Amino acid sequence: MTSQTTNLLASIMILAFAYALAGCDAERKTDEATIEALSPPIDSVAVGVDKAGNIQEHELAYLVAYDKKYPKGVRLFDDIRLARRLQALMGAEYDYMLGVWKVESPIEVKDGFVIARACEQHNCDVTNFIVVVEQKTDQVFVGVRKEGEVTYYGETSAKTAQLAPIKAWAAGGE
């Protein structure tokens, strides 16, 4: 190989490397733009009034903007505001849920609740999940049906099984 050929090959490799780096940066910008586009506007945060009469913003009020969108499409469980609360409620079962959360329904905003449902692929009848956020209290509730056995998790645990969306899910296996 001549030195001219070696220099040409080195130049091509440097250009290819620079192009690859530029492409990575473009992908990252696209991802950030996508995330920003999927994020609801700041002014969509609902407010409530605490027991002392103070106005409080609800941490999960942004979820109403996801009505009729798929959980994976809006990266529902990537948002730390919801993820940390689910992890605190469910412990290791949270990781299990994420691992088998495959076949999903669009998020519903209905009767004061934000509802996300999914099931394990090829096993929907006996392994499925429901995540419910009660809008007026900003509380999170979860139903897990694992191989037919139902377990409830809730920030107000005594109330979980009685919530209309969870009650309907538990009765019908939806």
Beta strands, then each sheet from edge to edge (+ up, - down):
strand 1: 47-49
strand 2: 55-57
strand 3: 103-104
strand 4: 108-110
strand 5: 113-119
strand 6: 128-134
strand 7: 139-146
strand 8: 149-154
sheet 1: 1+ 2-
sheet 2: 3+ 5- 4+
sheet 3: 3+ 5- 6+ 7- 8+
end
